[in-house]
Amino acid sequence: MHTVLDEIVFGGQVLETSSTEVIKAVEDISKLEAASNAISLVPKSVSGWRGR
């Protein structure tokens, strides 16, 4: 709900009124969050490798 409101209103001003554009932006944010979560799932043994 907050993500949707953030796409519509910013600083008390309406930024977007098109529901299609708002839904597209929210879907894009969801994809980025999913990608971010996938990156953090790298095992510590791999993420600790420094390539010496």
FENBELLIN-V529631 format. One record per residue. N is the residue number from 0. SS is DSSP state (2 for helix, 1 for strand, 0 for the rest). Layout:
<<N/SS> <N/SS>>
This chain:
<<0/0> <1/2> <2/2> <3/2> <4/2> <5/2> <6/2> <7/2> <8/1> <9/1> <10/0> <11/0> <12/1> <13/1> <14/0> <15/0> <16/0> <17/0> <18/2> <19/2> <20/2> <21/2> <22/2> <23/2> <24/2> <25/2> <26/2> <27/2> <28/2> <29/2> <30/2> <31/2> <32/2> <33/2> <34/2> <35/2> <36/2> <37/2> <38/2> <39/0> <40/0> <41/0> <42/0> <43/2> <44/2> <45/2> <46/2> <47/0> <48/0> <49/0> <50/0> <51/0>>
